[in-house]
Amino acid sequence: MTSRTTDILLTATAPAIWGSTYIVTTELLPANYPLTVALLRALPAGLLLLAIVRQLPERAWWGRILLLGALNFSVLWAMLFLAAYRLPGGVAATITSVQPLMVVFLASFFLGSQVRALSVVAAVVGIGGVALLVLTPNAALDALGIAAAIAAAVSMAFGTVLSRRWQPPVSALTFTAWQLTAGGLLLLPVALLLEPPLPALTLHNWIGFGWLGLVGAALTYIVWFRGVARLEPSTIAPLAFLSPVTAVILGWALLGQALSAWQVLGIFIVIASIWLSQHAQRGAQPPTVRTAPAGVR
């Protein structure tokens, strides 16, 4: 197995695990606390990792880390949870699945990557697969929810590309610690101002927050940012299609939700689109991203 294949498979575990977020949120967490849930997913995990690495970014990196923390965590998670509360899950997932298509063009603008027609086709096919997987005929629309889902897709697309463009000379663990902490700190005043205090937490609540923070944030984002540093964005972004696949399979396996023939077809289409996107990048030279001490660039 080549090093590139290993990097892709390892990075793919992150969005596959993120697909458990929906079932954990609905089954284990208090309802209607989107900002607080996003805060408690980011900040404790970030502080834990920060305590492990014991390293803060140099002053020249603070602005970039705050922006990346906002894009990859604060805005992304707040908008995702808002969209989930305002829209059926299928509508939200379908709208946010445009993110890989955005990354293809953003990577061209910010990194000078070549826009490959096959990458565009793969992204469009993936969106269609997600729509088959999660969209239902009676899906209701809500303007605010749609706007939140679009904002989440834009935030993740910019976060993925800029995380590649701005690579500090530190490990993926340290980079994750900085961004999670920054994202959590940005969410803190917003959650305190806009949402009431949480009720007394049950054991199930603690398990849910523990999974989302330790596994769904700390562990998976270390793996994700490692992949961002090693692989071109147009290779990484389509892996996010695995999240709705995991969500649907978990709903079928753990909640007894029906799995239709159309959804099974959607799963195969999504997997085919991911394979197609990797094939499109085969032989492509990843954009050169040099790490440099703070203040040099």
Secondary structure, DSSP 8 states (H G I E B T S, - for coil): --HHHHHHHHHHHHHHHHTTHHHHHHHHS-SS-HHHHHHHHHHHHHHHHHHHH-----GGGHHHHHHHHIIIIIHHHHHHHHHHHHS-HHHHHHHHTTHHHHHHHHHHHHH-----HHHHHHHHHHHHHHHHHH--TT----HHHHHHHHHHHHHHHHHHHHHHH---SS-HHHHHHHHHHHHHHHHHHHHHHHS-------HHHHHHHHIIIIIIIIIHHHHHHHHHHHS-HHHHGGGGGHHHHHHHHHHHHHH-----HHHHHHHHHHHHHHHHHHHHHTT----------TTT-
